[in-house]
Amino acid sequence: MNILLPSKYGTYPKTWSKRLIFILLVGVFTHCDVAEDQIPTSLSLGDPVEVEGRLAREPMVQQHPNGDLFLSGYSIPSPFMYRSSDHGRTWTEIDLNLPEDGPVGNSDIDIKIGADGTVYLLQMYFDLEVFEGKLVNIGVGRNNGTDWTWSSISMERFDDRPWLEIDPEGTLHVIWNDGAGVKYARSNDGGITWVRQPLIYPSGGSSHFTSGPNGELIARISPFSASGWVLEENGPDFMALSLDRGNTWKIKEVPGLRVWNQVFGAFDGLIPRWVEPMAFDAAGDLYYFWSEGTTMHLARSTDLGDTWQSWQVFEGAELAYYQWMIGGAEGELGVSWFTGVNETLKVHAGLIELKEDETGELVPLLTEVTPFDIRAETRPDVDGNIYKETAGEYIPLIFLENGEMGAVTPIQERDPQVFGFVWHPIERSPK
């Protein structure tokens, strides 16, 4: 376990300068004059559960109101889904009742579960012959994911990176891009029919999408779109906010310094970027999590992006990239990212908690599990060399109803060829 005390713009607040939390990698820490309610949660990795079978790049996992977990990833040639009824100890693949007339999806998934228990699996289809997205489809699974129907949302060239959100009234919202703007569609009947809405923005990519406890919608728009075919010089790098269920959108700036490169993977010191995650906590505060080289940064807004407070929460020796974030209870965030390349590649996963310092100011405390390996490799290059890789652009996390956390990593090994996923239980103390 790692525990880091971040600071604004790289320096510790004066009130914390002589009261730092010291850590040992075995997970033991001591503290000096720290109030009891400021002691960070302790995290530890449980025994991983390896499920071999279907390729699960960029996986997603969600929990049903009955406690079951539903997990999928993007896989060739067709979608799949696993269910666990014992908090991830065992997994069973379920029948998605896939249509037989044409491709359904094989890339860039999202999973959401409605308050009524309906499971939604959003997918795009990426044509590997021309390396272009071709469509966006959604599966609707009722009766605890045993009864599935499928419908089409878009069938356009360069369709890319769809995201799904469900507002408190049960309306479904999907955004995606195609190199010519951030597209948006809405369903008021549980995903059976979809109505295309005006563009959220006429250019840019759908880097992320999140919703707040009061129905707020946030689309994170980036200059990178169309599965990497389009990178707009000085293109959009901001968020769009809707407070009226997607009828109107207001553009707002986001903090931080970013350079966008047309790369997937940390090559030649360039920072690869794709998903720029934003999240709400249960209190309705908005957060943004991003990389600036070897450092990770967090920003918080209590006024829906009008103003931001920012901190550096991590600094390492190697590039940090492909980050992820989810919101939890008030002042709690689950975060993940990668560092390093090939043999030094590691997955980082942890919890950020906002705590008051001795002046009453909120500061984020990052608690990490010990960074761990990923079972993922590239295809052989022209010389037959195989390298470790990320197998996607994020590592998903989940807060479980029993107070624990979890993460999912892909299995993508080449020699011999083994596909699947690994469920990583993350134990919290106290919960």
VENSUL-V51740 format. One record per residue. N is the residue number from 0. PHI is phi in degrees with one decimal (none if undefined). OMEGA is omega in whole degrees, -180 to 180 (NA if undefined). BURIAL is # if it has 9 or more other C-alpha atoms within 8 Angstrom, else .. Layout:
N & PHI & OMEGA & BURIAL
N & PHI & OMEGA & BURIAL
This chain:
0 & none & 173 & #
1 & -113.5 & 174 & #
2 & -125.7 & -177 & #
3 & -121.6 & 172 & #
4 & -97.0 & -178 & #
5 & -80.6 & 177 & #
6 & -148.6 & 178 & #
7 & -67.7 & 173 & #
8 & 55.9 & 167 & .
9 & 95.1 & 178 & .
10 & -120.8 & -180 & .
11 & -71.8 & 173 & #
12 & -58.7 & -174 & .
13 & -57.6 & -177 & .
14 & -67.9 & 180 & #
15 & -105.2 & -167 & #
16 & -61.8 & -180 & .
17 & -111.2 & -177 & .
18 & -130.6 & -177 & #
19 & -81.6 & 174 & #
20 & -86.8 & 179 & #
21 & -96.6 & -174 & .
22 & -130.5 & 167 & #
23 & -119.3 & -177 & #
24 & -64.2 & 177 & .
25 & -75.1 & 174 & .
26 & 103.6 & 179 & #
27 & -97.9 & 176 & .
28 & -139.0 & 173 & .
29 & -120.6 & -179 & .
30 & -145.3 & -178 & #
31 & -126.3 & 174 & .
32 & 55.1 & 178 & .
33 & -104.7 & -180 & .
34 & -59.7 & -175 & .
35 & -56.4 & -177 & .
36 & -77.6 & 177 & .
37 & -101.6 & 180 & #
38 & -69.6 & -177 & .
39 & -66.8 & 172 & .
40 & -62.7 & 174 & #
41 & -88.2 & 179 & #
42 & -122.0 & 173 & #
43 & -149.2 & 177 & #
44 & -80.3 & 172 & #
45 & -82.0 & 179 & .
46 & -68.4 & -180 & .
47 & -69.0 & 177 & #
48 & -111.9 & -177 & #
49 & -98.6 & -180 & .
50 & -119.6 & -178 & .
51 & -98.5 & 180 & #
52 & 157.7 & -177 & .
53 & -90.1 & 174 & #
54 & -61.4 & -176 & #
55 & -136.6 & 175 & #
56 & -69.1 & 180 & #
57 & 42.8 & -177 & #
58 & -70.4 & 172 & #
59 & -135.1 & 178 & #
60 & -144.1 & 178 & #
61 & -139.2 & -179 & #
62 & -109.7 & 179 & #
63 & -75.5 & 175 & #
64 & -55.3 & 178 & .
65 & -85.2 & 179 & .
66 & 99.4 & 179 & #
67 & -65.3 & 175 & #
68 & -103.0 & 176 & #
69 & -119.6 & -173 & #
70 & -135.4 & 174 & #
71 & -149.7 & 174 & #
72 & -153.7 & 178 & #
73 & -88.0 & -168 & #
74 & -146.0 & 179 & #
75 & -107.3 & 14 & .
76 & -101.3 & -171 & .
77 & -145.0 & -179 & #
78 & -66.5 & 175 & #
79 & -148.3 & 173 & #
80 & -154.8 & 175 & #
81 & -112.9 & 176 & #
82 & -126.9 & 175 & #
83 & -125.7 & 178 & #
84 & -107.0 & -178 & #
85 & -135.5 & 177 & .
86 & 58.6 & 172 & #
87 & 94.1 & -179 & #
88 & -71.8 & 176 & .
89 & -136.6 & -177 & #
90 & -135.0 & 179 & #
91 & -128.9 & 177 & .
92 & -73.5 & -178 & .
93 & -112.9 & -179 & #
94 & -81.5 & -179 & .
95 & -92.7 & 179 & #
96 & 51.5 & -176 & .
97 & -67.6 & 176 & .
98 & -65.8 & -177 & .
99 & -96.0 & -174 & .
100 & -99.6 & 174 & .
101 & 103.5 & -178 & .
102 & -68.2 & 179 & .
103 & -105.7 & -179 & #
104 & 172.9 & 179 & #
105 & -152.0 & -173 & #
106 & -160.2 & 167 & #
107 & 45.9 & -175 & #
108 & -94.5 & 166 & #
109 & -145.9 & 177 & #
110 & -124.9 & 169 & #
111 & -137.5 & 178 & #
112 & -127.2 & -178 & #
113 & -73.5 & 179 & #
114 & -61.2 & 179 & .
115 & -85.7 & 178 & .
116 & 91.6 & 177 & #
117 & -68.7 & -179 & #
118 & -101.0 & -180 & #
119 & -117.3 & 178 & #
120 & -121.2 & -179 & #
121 & -97.2 & -178 & #
122 & -144.4 & 165 & #
123 & -108.6 & 175 & #
124 & -111.6 & -180 & #
125 & -110.9 & -178 & #
126 & -80.9 & -176 & #
127 & -73.8 & 177 & .
128 & -78.2 & -179 & .
129 & -117.9 & 179 & .
130 & 56.9 & 178 & .
131 & -138.6 & 170 & #
132 & -71.7 & -175 & #
133 & -126.5 & -177 & #
134 & -166.6 & 175 & #
135 & -129.7 & 179 & #
136 & -124.3 & 177 & #
137 & -135.8 & 174 & #
138 & -103.6 & -180 & #
139 & -116.4 & -176 & #
140 & -111.3 & 178 & #
141 & -101.6 & 179 & #
142 & 54.6 & 179 & .
143 & 58.5 & 176 & #
144 & 76.3 & 179 & #
145 & -103.3 & -176 & #
146 & -127.9 & -171 & #
147 & -113.2 & 169 & #
148 & -129.9 & -175 & #
149 & -126.6 & 176 & #
150 & -143.4 & -177 & #
151 & -97.6 & 175 & #
152 & -106.1 & 180 & #
153 & -152.3 & 175 & .
154 & -140.3 & -175 & #
155 & -130.6 & 178 & #
156 & -59.8 & 179 & #
157 & 73.6 & 173 & #
158 & -50.4 & -170 & #
159 & -154.4 & 173 & #
160 & 33.8 & 176 & #
161 & -79.5 & 175 & #
162 & -135.1 & -178 & #
163 & -126.6 & 171 & #
164 & -135.1 & 178 & #
165 & -120.9 & -179 & #
166 & -85.1 & -177 & #
167 & -60.7 & 178 & .
168 & -87.3 & 179 & .
169 & 91.1 & 177 & #
170 & -72.5 & 178 & #
171 & -95.3 & -180 & #
172 & -126.5 & 178 & #
173 & -125.7 & 172 & #
174 & -120.1 & 176 & #
175 & -162.4 & 177 & #
176 & -140.0 & 176 & #
177 & -144.8 & -179 & #
178 & 83.6 & -180 & #
179 & -130.2 & 177 & .
180 & 124.2 & 178 & #
181 & -93.2 & -175 & #
182 & -87.8 & -175 & #
183 & -152.3 & 176 & #
184 & -137.3 & -174 & #
185 & -136.1 & 176 & #
186 & -130.3 & 178 & #
187 & -105.6 & -178 & #
188 & -125.1 & 175 & .
189 & 73.5 & 174 & #
190 & 90.0 & 179 & #
191 & -76.5 & 178 & #
192 & -122.5 & -176 & #
193 & -129.0 & 179 & #
194 & -116.2 & 179 & .
195 & -69.0 & 179 & .
196 & -107.4 & 176 & .
197 & -59.2 & 177 & .
198 & -54.3 & 170 & #
199 & -70.5 & 177 & #
200 & -154.4 & -172 & .
201 & -78.0 & 177 & .
202 & -150.4 & 175 & #
203 & 91.5 & -177 & #
204 & -111.3 & 178 & #
205 & -88.0 & -173 & #
206 & -72.4 & 177 & #
207 & -166.4 & -178 & #
208 & -151.3 & 179 & #
209 & -146.9 & 180 & #
210 & -132.2 & -178 & #
211 & -103.0 & -176 & #
212 & -67.0 & 180 & #
213 & -108.5 & 178 & .
214 & 90.2 & 176 & #
215 & -62.2 & 176 & #
216 & -122.7 & 179 & #
217 & -125.6 & 172 & #
218 & -106.9 & 176 & #
219 & -87.8 & -174 & #
220 & -108.7 & -178 & #
221 & -122.9 & 178 & #
222 & -81.3 & -174 & #
223 & -106.4 & -174 & #
224 & -151.7 & 175 & #
225 & 54.0 & 179 & #
226 & 57.3 & 177 & #
227 & 92.9 & 180 & #
228 & -73.4 & -175 & .
229 & -121.4 & 170 & #
230 & -127.9 & -175 & #
231 & -85.8 & 176 & #
232 & -64.1 & -176 & .
233 & 56.5 & -179 & .
234 & -78.1 & -176 & #
235 & -63.7 & 178 & #
236 & -147.7 & -173 & #
237 & -156.3 & 178 & #
238 & -118.2 & 173 & #
239 & -118.1 & -176 & #
240 & -114.5 & 172 & #
241 & -123.4 & 177 & #
242 & -112.6 & -177 & #
243 & -129.8 & 175 & .
244 & 62.6 & 174 & #
245 & 90.3 & 180 & .
246 & -72.8 & 178 & .
247 & -136.5 & -178 & .
248 & -132.9 & 178 & #
249 & -119.1 & 180 & .
250 & -80.4 & 177 & .
251 & -137.0 & 180 & #
252 & -74.0 & 173 & .
253 & -120.3 & -177 & #
254 & -76.9 & 173 & .
255 & 103.0 & 178 & .
256 & -116.8 & -178 & .
257 & -135.6 & 169 & .
258 & -115.1 & -178 & .
259 & -97.9 & -179 & #
260 & -123.1 & -179 & #
261 & -86.6 & -179 & .
262 & -133.6 & 170 & #
263 & -121.6 & -174 & .
264 & 121.6 & -175 & .
265 & -85.2 & -177 & #
266 & -108.5 & 174 & .
267 & 53.5 & 177 & .
268 & 77.5 & 178 & .
269 & -79.6 & 180 & .
270 & -89.4 & 176 & #
271 & -75.3 & 179 & #
272 & -132.3 & 173 & #
273 & -147.8 & 177 & .
274 & -87.4 & 175 & #
275 & -115.4 & -166 & #
276 & -74.1 & 172 & #
277 & -127.6 & -177 & #
278 & -156.1 & 171 & #
279 & -101.7 & 167 & #
280 & -90.9 & -174 & #
281 & -65.1 & 179 & #
282 & -84.3 & 180 & #
283 & 93.0 & 174 & #
284 & -77.3 & -176 & #
285 & -103.5 & -177 & #
286 & -130.6 & 177 & #
287 & -135.9 & -174 & #
288 & -130.8 & -175 & #
289 & -149.6 & -179 & #
290 & -105.3 & 170 & #
291 & -132.8 & 178 & #
292 & 93.1 & 178 & #
293 & -95.3 & -178 & #
294 & -120.9 & 174 & #
295 & -114.4 & -173 & #
296 & -130.3 & 178 & #
297 & -126.1 & 174 & #
298 & -127.2 & -179 & #
299 & -129.2 & 176 & #
300 & -128.1 & 176 & #
301 & -100.1 & -179 & #
302 & -131.3 & 174 & .
303 & 58.5 & 172 & #
304 & 93.6 & 175 & #
305 & -70.1 & 177 & .
306 & -134.8 & -177 & .
307 & -135.0 & 167 & #
308 & -116.3 & -172 & .
309 & -123.1 & 177 & #
310 & -140.4 & 165 & #
311 & -87.5 & -175 & #
312 & -111.9 & -179 & #
313 & -154.1 & 171 & #
314 & -141.6 & 179 & .
315 & -128.0 & -178 & .
316 & -90.2 & -177 & .
317 & -124.8 & -180 & .
318 & -57.2 & 174 & #
319 & -111.4 & -172 & #
320 & -162.2 & 179 & #
321 & 50.8 & -176 & #
322 & -87.0 & 178 & #
323 & -145.0 & 179 & #
324 & -153.7 & 172 & #
325 & -130.6 & 177 & #
326 & -91.1 & 178 & #
327 & -127.9 & 177 & #
328 & -64.1 & -179 & #
329 & -54.7 & 178 & .
330 & 74.1 & 179 & #
331 & -122.9 & 180 & #
332 & -140.3 & 170 & #
333 & -94.4 & -176 & #
334 & -135.2 & 174 & #
335 & -148.1 & 176 & #
336 & -168.3 & 176 & #
337 & -106.5 & 165 & #
338 & -132.5 & 174 & #
339 & 81.9 & -177 & #
340 & -139.3 & 176 & #
341 & 54.8 & -173 & .
342 & -67.1 & 179 & .
343 & -98.7 & -177 & .
344 & -64.5 & 179 & #
345 & -137.8 & 172 & #
346 & -98.3 & 174 & #
347 & -109.8 & 177 & #
348 & -143.9 & -178 & #
349 & -169.9 & -177 & #
350 & -126.6 & 172 & #
351 & -106.1 & 177 & #
352 & -122.3 & 175 & #
353 & -87.0 & -178 & #
354 & -125.8 & 178 & #
355 & -85.9 & 172 & #
356 & -84.5 & -173 & #
357 & -70.8 & 176 & .
358 & -95.6 & -178 & .
359 & 89.2 & 180 & .
360 & -84.2 & 178 & .
361 & -75.7 & 174 & .
362 & -133.1 & 180 & #
363 & -85.6 & 174 & #
364 & -109.0 & 179 & #
365 & -99.3 & 174 & #
366 & -113.5 & -180 & #
367 & -108.2 & 160 & #
368 & -74.7 & 176 & #
369 & -60.3 & 180 & #
370 & -53.0 & -173 & #
371 & -132.7 & -177 & .
372 & -83.7 & 175 & .
373 & -121.8 & -180 & #
374 & -87.0 & -177 & #
375 & -142.6 & -177 & #
376 & -137.3 & 176 & #
377 & -75.7 & 166 & #
378 & -66.9 & 178 & .
379 & -60.3 & 175 & #
380 & -81.7 & -175 & .
381 & -62.9 & 178 & .
382 & -97.0 & 179 & .
383 & 84.7 & -179 & .
384 & -78.3 & 177 & .
385 & -120.0 & -177 & #
386 & -125.4 & 173 & #
387 & -69.9 & 179 & #
388 & -145.7 & -174 & #
389 & -85.5 & -178 & #
390 & 55.8 & 179 & #
391 & 136.2 & -173 & .
392 & -113.6 & 173 & #
393 & -169.1 & 171 & #
394 & -120.8 & -175 & #
395 & -76.9 & 176 & #
396 & -125.7 & 176 & #
397 & -148.5 & 167 & #
398 & -91.0 & -178 & #
399 & -93.5 & -177 & #
400 & -67.2 & 178 & .
401 & -87.2 & 178 & .
402 & 94.9 & 179 & .
403 & -86.3 & 175 & #
404 & -126.6 & 175 & #
405 & -154.1 & 175 & #
406 & -135.4 & 179 & #
407 & -129.9 & 174 & #
408 & -122.3 & 178 & #
409 & -75.4 & 165 & #
410 & -110.1 & -179 & #
411 & -147.9 & -178 & #
412 & -106.6 & -169 & #
413 & -105.8 & -173 & #
414 & -142.9 & 0 & .
415 & -75.8 & -178 & .
416 & -76.0 & 178 & .
417 & -137.0 & 177 & #
418 & -118.6 & 177 & #
419 & 152.6 & 178 & #
420 & -150.9 & 177 & #
421 & -123.5 & 173 & #
422 & -91.9 & -179 & #
423 & -110.3 & 174 & #
424 & -69.5 & 179 & #
425 & -119.0 & -176 & #
426 & -90.9 & -179 & #
427 & -113.8 & 175 & #
428 & -145.4 & -4 & .
429 & -76.5 & -179 & .
430 & -79.5 & NA & .
